[in-house]
Amino acid sequence: MDSAELRGALEDAGLSQYQAEAYNTLLQLGAASATELADACSVPTARIYDVLRDLESKGYIETYEQESLHARARDPKDVLTDLRGRAELLVDAADEIEDRWEEPEVDRHKVSIVKRFDTVFDHATAAIRDAKYEVQVSATLEQYRELKPALEAASRNGAIVKLSIHTPPTGGPDLPPSSMFEGATTEVRHRELPTPFVALVDRTETCFAPHAESLNQYGVLVNDYTLTYVFHWYFQTCLWEVWDVIYDGRADMPPMSYADIRRCVRDIEPLLDDGVELTVSVEGFATETGENVSLSGTVVDVLYEGMRSTEGPPPLSQLAGQVAIYVETGDGVVTVGGWGSVLEAVEATRVTIEAVDGDRRIVER
């Protein structure tokens, strides 16, 4: 290593340019007065005294008076220990960078584990109040009463609200009249089993806590599209699909809106089979670019696994894969999917049936 490389290494170790220059020169001279040292290196004479005092405070040199201020390099044992320690730290840092690059840690900002149910409930209340598209909630009657003002706000925002009420299998409270759900929910189903508290908001936020009788008491807050999709399927299969409807505030004639493409396909497929013309509007975003999309047109077909292989509405198992509707617009046919769309051109956040050819109800009750 030549002098220039040594000076560069000393600067990397924390010395200033002048300090590295002065120390490197003093190593060659052994000892020198301040003025002799300034003459032998590139440090200005006006700065040499400050530079020497700084080097002495760092343990690199020692100064002494001999008619004038003199300096000599100290035994480098401490300096060498410091430099070798820095070198090991840099090696460790390089190894850590490599490890983190190969196995990045989970983003802690997306998932939070909390201890108190109140934290989960408060977070859910705030998220629901600002919902724009869809809310899915599993709650007790008491929790519903507390959430009702937030759910009413979400409904006013235009969100579709699905509520799964759960009561104990025996000795539970009587269900309230349907008027209790008006203005706050779109549809309510009843489950007679202990059930976790769940709130899914606008396909992004999840608030989860085990049921009150669980041995594990904690809460999970998620702010992530993909993880919320996993909770969505838990809600659909365990808390929604098989349970009885106790309140249905959906319209049965146009305009009729859907946040769930699977529910939409179930309702419109019989009409399409009968040759009924359906006019729809779609709000969502392009799956390739993420840009917002608004379109309208006529539904010309639907797609799902095992189409028309069973009589009546398709079971949820047939709707677990790709589900889409084909909309004829002025610019051609556009494929529209729902939550988690990959193969379709548009992921719909809202599909609204605007008109039906003929006086036909979309949903028969």
Order of alpha helices (4+ residues) and beta strands (2+ residues): alpha-alpha-beta-alpha-alpha-beta-beta-alpha-beta-alpha-beta-alpha-beta-beta-beta-beta-beta-alpha-beta-beta-alpha-beta-beta-beta-beta-beta
